[in-house]
Each structure stands twice: as C-alpha cells, then as structure tokens.
Amino acid sequence: MRGTALLARNGFHFTNIATIPSRRAITSDFSGIPLIKFYAPSGTARRTEIEEFYNSELAEFYPASLPIIIGGDFNCTC
C-alpha cells in the first residue's frame, strides 16, 4: 500500500493535517509554516500518472504564501 507519513519528536505540534486522496502527499502546519511531504509515482511507463500528480494533486497543497518546507521522494530521472 502506498502512502506517506510524518514522524516527529514528542513536543512538536502540527496542525491542519491533510492528505490527498491517493495518499501520496501529506501536509500540515508547523509553527505557522506549511510542511508538505510526498512520494511521487515512478517509472517511465507511468508518465501520465506522474504529470497528473505534479500538476493536479500536489498543486492543491501549495500555499499562496511563503515560506514553505517541502520534501519527499521526487522519483526523478536525469
């Protein structure tokens, strides 16, 4: 089963936790800063799925303001 998670040291306080339907991304606020963690689809055969993920699903989580912390597995190839 695919999905992502946030693991934090005891005492850190996250708010506004949400995931996208595919469960490939999770977002939350940490001290007023948006935090996004994701696991992108991989493989050249899944090009359409990868484009959909970056252009639609993940784009939902980008806040209108900065700063932002974003991390995860981009599954990019050079």
N, C-alpha and C positions, 0 to 999 in steps of 0.2 A: 504494500500500500504506500503510495507516495504522500508526501506532506512535509511540512516544516514545523519547527518549534522554536520557542525562545526559552533559554535556560539562564537564570540569573541568580546571583548570590543573594542569600537571605538579607532582607533590608532594602533592596531596590524596589521601588514602587512603579509599576507600569499601569497605565490607564488606557481606555479606548482601544482595547484589544479586538482585532477583527481579522478574519481570513477571507480569501476569495473562494468561490465555490469549488475550484479544482484543488484547493488546499495546497497549492504550490507557493503561496505567499501569506505572510502574517505581518500585521502592522500593530504598532502600539505607540503610545507617547511615554517618553521617559524624561522627567524634569522639563516638560514643555517642548521637547524636541521629538519630532516624528522619527520613528525607527521602523525600517522595512527590512525584512529578511525573506529571501525567496530561493526557490530551487527551480531553475528553468528547464524546460524539456531539452533533450539532447538528441543528436543524430541527424545526419543529412536527410534521411528519409522523412523526417518529421518537420520539414521546413515550414509548412503551413501552420502547424501547431505552435512552432516557435514564434513565428511572426504574430500570430493571434495572442500569444502570451504577452509579448513585449508591447504590442500596440494597443491591446484592449484590456486584458486582465490586470497586468501590472500597472498600467497607466491610471487605473482607478485610485490607486493608493498614493500617487504623488500629490503632496500638499501644494497649495498655491504659494506658500511662503518657505523661506529657507531660514535657518539651517535644517539639514536632514541627514540622517545616518542611514545608509543603505548598504546591505551586504548579502552575501549568499553565494550560490553556485550559478554563475552566468552560463556555464556549459558552452562557451565559445570556442571556435576553432580558428586557427590562423590560416 
